[in-house]
Structure formats: C-alpha cells, structure tokens
Amino acid sequence: MADKEKIHRTTIGGQALIEGIMMKGPEKTAMAVRTKEGNIVIEEKENKQRKWYNKAPFIRGIFNFVGQLGDGYHYLSRSAELSGMADEDGEEEEMSRFEKWLDEKFGDKIMGIIMSISMVLGIALAIVLFVFVPTWLFMLLRLIVGDNADISPWQSLFEGVLKIAIFITYMWLVSKTEAIRRTYEYHGAEHKTIACYEHGLELTVDNIKPQIRFHPRCGTSFIFLVLLISILIYSIVPITNQFFIDTFAASEGLAMILRVSCKILLLPVIVSVSYEIIRLAGRYDNVLTHIISAPGLWLQRLTTKEPDASEIECAIAAMKAVIPDDKESDKW
C-alpha cells in the first residue's frame, strides 16, 4: 500500500512515432526522433492554452480526442521526414511527371498532405469496418435465419463482439510487419519511461528497462473501451433498437442506413463517456479500476513490445523535455 501511495500519477502522455516518440506534458509537447545517422533530433513546442471545453467533464472527451488525432498525424508525418522514411533508402530516384508537379506545387508540405489524406481515408475505413460492416452482416444473418428465430435483441451484442474481433485481428496482423513492430517497441519504451517517472526514479536506460510496459491510460485501452461502451449504449438507446427501426423503416436497406446513421451520431457520446472512464482508471487503483483496465492492458500485449536501449533513449529525451519545473502541475 505504501508503494502505491508513492506513485506520482502524471498527466504526461505520449505516442509512438516512426523511429521516435512524442510526449505531451502540461506545458510543452516534445518529439524525439532518431535519424539514419543515429542522432536524436528533439523538437519542442509550447502547448496552446486549454479552453473550457477541453476541461469540462463529458464534453472534453470528444474535443481532446479529435485534437489528439490531429496532433498524432502531424507528429507521425514529421517523424517520417526526420527519420528518413520519406526518402526511399535515402536514395534520390528520378521523379515521374506527376511527382515533379507535386514537388513544385507543394514542396516540403507534400508529406503533411499525404498524411492528411491518409487520416481521412483511415477514418473512412474505420467507419466502414466498425459501423457499416457489423450492421450489414447482422442484417444478412437475419435474412438467413428468417422467421425461424427472432435474433433482433442480440444485434448490439453481435455487432460489438464482431467489432472487437476485427480490431484485435487487425492489431495482430499489423504487428507481424517489421515497421509496425518497431513502432510497437517505441510504444513500449514510452510506457516504461512514464512508469519510471511515476515511480520517482531517475530516467536512465537501466531504470526504465525493468518497468512494466502496460499503462491504463494507453490509447489502445481507450479504443478498446470505446468498443465495449458502444455495446452498452447501442443496447439501451431506443433509436438503435431494431424494433424502432423496423417500425419506421420501409425496407431492410433503409433500416440499415437509419441504424448506421444513428450509430455515427452517437459516437461523440460514446467517446465522451469512454474518456471519463479511462481517466478514472488512470487516477485510481482499486478493484473496479483493475476490472475496467484489464481488457485494454491485455490488448497492449499486442501493441507494445520490449524496447531496446536506443529506443528508450528517444523516450527519455522526449520525456525530459516536457517534465514541468513544478511537479505538482502535472499531477493527474
């Protein structure tokens, strides 16, 4: 119990990048990226002043989530440039006419534009996979079952379990690629470094290596919690109930469009509720928060890997840059 009380629960959080790590503290955000030459490049910026909607419970969740998405893609884009990933093996190749046109029109901004397009396509793909596909598959199942059984009450559970299965399968598949595996190692370095800081230890490679690589405030845990909360909310909100849809929709196709639209409109509510829950899980240490955190912590076995010393050094560089002078100012 005494050891738990000594833990300094920090608001500092981070994100694994391409050959680097971003850390966000109460006052500054810093990114540390290792270049092909082996050097660590650190970039810092002052955080914008938080508005009332970034602090108000059950409102802050959606605004902070959207802001973190934007920041995440910005730092991913920048890390790709600094690490040399934007240049194929560092070699200049003859550009096509289209590539020359892009270079003339956008210059150094082209990587940011590509990442922005990737973000939009990623969000669209997520909506298709996690909103449209589960609904379509359940309606297909209803057609197959026909009048033999009424499976409508199980729709939200069916769709929720399917979304979780899709998410876990995707995480497992991408973890098999070399590039993503290295990103997962940086993810592990980020968590271990934060844990080391929270335990009041000096930020050294030797002190960080033994730390646990799982953290209750991880983005992976947040997404998994969103999926779980969506099952509950879609089950209890009448507008997503199949009886309501069957009553007001003239066809199966219209019923699917209505249900998908309702689910998209409810996403801000789900994100906001999930955000508040994961804040509680990161702040308190008791049986209830352990139960809440358990699925996400288990999933982090896929999305975090044991880092090497060079990856931990990047995490240390980013972490040191954002630790405030007044330690109480970053208390969770």
N, C-alpha and C positions, 0 to 999 in steps of 0.2 A: 504494500500500500504506500509506503514511504517513497519507493522508487517512482510510482505513478504520479505522486504529488509533485515530484521534482521536475517532471517533464514540462517544458515550455512549449505549449501548443501554439504554433506560429500561423500567421495568415499567409506567409510566403508560400507560393505555389509555382510550379514550373511546367515545362513541356519539352519533350524530346524533339530534337530537330535533326537535320541532316548533318552528321558529324559534329553535333553540338547540343547545347541545352539553353533554354530560355528560363529565367527566373523572374518572377514578379513579386516585388515587395510592397510595403505600404507607401513608399515614396518614389521608388525607381523600378524600372524594368531593365534587365541586362541580358545580353545574349553572348555566349562564349562558343566559338566555332573553331575547330582545328582545320587548318589549311592543308593542302597537299604537301607543303614544305615541312609540316609538323609543328608549326607555330599556332598558338591560340590567339585568335582575334576577339577582342571584347568590345561590344558596342552597348552603350547605356543611353537611357532617356528618362526624363522626369515624367512621372505619371500625371495624367490630367486630373484636375480636381473632380472628385466624385459628386454627382448630382444627387438630389433627393431620391430619384427613382432607382439609383444604384444601391441605396441603403434601406429602402422601405421593404419590410417583410412581405412576401408573396407578390411583390412587384419586381424587386431587384433581380429575381432569378432569371427571367426572360431577357432583361436588358444586359445583365452581366454575361449570360450565355452567348448572346449574339456578339457582344463586344469581344469575348474571348475567342470566338470563331474567327472574327476578322483579324485580331492580333496574331492568332495562331498561323493563319495562312500568310500573313505578312512576314513573320519570322521564318517560316519554312522557306519562302521564296528567297529571303536574304541569305539564309544559311546555305541554300543551293549555290548561290553566287560565290560566297566566301569559301566554301569547301572545294569549289572547282567542279562540282557536279554538272553545272550548266555547260561546261566545256567537255565534250566527249574525250575523256582520257587526256585532256589538256592539249589536244592537237587541233590546229586550225584546219578545217576542211573547206573545200570550195563550196560556196553557198549557191543554192538554186536562185532563180529569179524571184520567187516568192519570198525566200529568206532574206534576200538583199532588200526587197521592198519593205519587209517588216523591220529590218535593221535601220533603214533610212528613216522610216516614219516614226518608230518608237524608241530606237536606240537602247539605252540601258534599262528602259521601262518594260521591255518585252517580257522579262521573266515574271514581273509582277502581274502583267496582263494574262500570261499563261496560267499563273496560279489562281487568278481571279476566275478565269473561265473554268478551271478545274474545280474550284469551290462550288460554283453554280451547278456544274454537272454532277458533282458529288452529292449536293443536297437533293437534286432532282432524282438521282439514282436511289438515295436513301428513302425518299417518299414512295418511289415505285416499289422497292423491296419490302419496306416495313409498314406501308399503309395500303397500297393497292393490291399487291400480290396475295397477302394473307386473306383479305376480303374476297378476292376473286376465287381463291382456292376453296374457301368455305362455301361460297355460293355454288361452286362446281360440285362439291361434296353433297350439298342439299339436293341438287338435281339427280345425283347418282342414287342417293338414299330414297328420294321420292316421298311417298306417303307412308312408307314402312315405319318411319320413326320421326319424331319431332326433335331435331337437334339444335333448334334455334337458341335455346337457353345456354348452350355451350359455345356460342360463337366467339364471345370475347376471350374466353379461356383458350380456345383453339388458336385464334389469331395471335394471342400473346405468346403462347408456347412456341408457335411457329416463328415469330419474330426473334425470340431468344435463340432458337436453334439456328436461324440464318446468321445472326450476329456472332455466335460462338464459332460456327463453321468458317465464316469469313476471317475472323481473327486467327483461327488455327491455320488456315490456308496461307495467308499473307506472312505468317511467322516463318514459313518454310523458305522464303526468299532471303538472300544474303543481305540485301539493302535494308529490308524491314527488320531483320534480326539485329542488325547493328543499331537501328533506331530503338528497338526494344531494350538493348543493352544500355543505351543512354537514358532510357526511361528508368531503368533500374538504378542507374547512377544518380539520377535526380531524386528518387525516393530515398535512397540510402543517405544522401547528403542532407536532405531535410531532416531525416530521423536523427542523424548525428548532431545537427544543430539543436534540435528539440531536446536532446539529452544533455546539452550543455558541454559537449566535448569539442576539443579543438578540431577544426576542419582539416584533417590530413588523410591521405590515402589509407594509412594503416588503421585509423579510427573509423573510417567510413566503410571499409570492406566488410566488417562483421555485422553491420546494421541490417535490419530486415528490409527487403526491397518492396514490401507491400504497404500501401497507405490508404486509410479510409476516405480521404478527400480526392482520390485519383479520378481523372476524367473517365477512365474505363468503368470504375464503380458507379459514376454518375449516370453514364449511358445505360448501364445495366439496370440501375434503379428506375430510370425513366421507363424502361420496358416493363418492369414489374408494376409500377404505379399506373401505367396505361391500362393494364389488365383490369385493375380495380375500378378506375374511373369510367372506362368504357362499359363496364358491367353495371354500374349504378346510375349513370346518367341516362335518363329516359330517351333522349333523342338518338342515341346509338343502339337502342333496343330494337331487335328485329321485328317485334310486334308493331312498334311505332312506324317503322319503315314500310312494312308490308301493308299497313293501313293507308298510308299517304302516297305510296309509290305505285304507279300503274303497271310497272314491269320490273323484271329482275335487274335489267340493265340500269334503270332509273334508281332502283333500290341501292345498287352498288355505288352509283355516283353520289347519292344522298349520304350514304354511310361514310364513304371516303371523305367527302367534304366536311362532314361533322367531325370526323377524327382529326382532320387538319386544323380545323378551327379550335379544337380542344387542346392542341399541342402546347400553346403557351401556358395553359392551366397546369398541364402535366409537368412541364419543365419547371414551373414556379414551385409547385409542391415538392418535387424531387430535390430541388435546390435547397429548400429549407430543411428537408430531412437529412441530406448529406452534410449540411452544416452542423446539425445536432450530432450526427455520428462522428464528425471530426472533433467536436468540442468535448464530448463526454465519454467516459469509459465505464460502461456498465453492461449488464446482461442484454438489455434492449438494443443498445447501440452495437453490441457484438453481433446480434442476430441480423440487424439491418445491414451491417458491413460485410458479413460473411460471404454472400454470393459474389460481391464485387471483388473482395480480396482473393477469393478462389480464382476468379477470372484473370486476375493480374498475374497468375502463374503463366498465362499465355502471352500477356502484353508486356511483361518485364523479364529481362534476362540478367544474369550476373555480369556486371561490367568489368572491364579491365582497368588498369591504373590510369591509362591515358584518357579514358572516358570519364573517370572520376575526377581527374584534374580539370576537365572542362566544367564539370558540375561545381567544383569548388570555386573556380574563377567567377562563374555567373552568380553563385550564392553570396560570395563575399562582397560583390558589387552592390547588392540590394539590402544587406542587413543594415537596419537603421541604427543610428547612434544611441537612441533611446530604445532599449529592448522591449519596453512595455508598449510601445506604439505598434508593434506587430503581433501583440498577443491576441489569440483567437477569441 
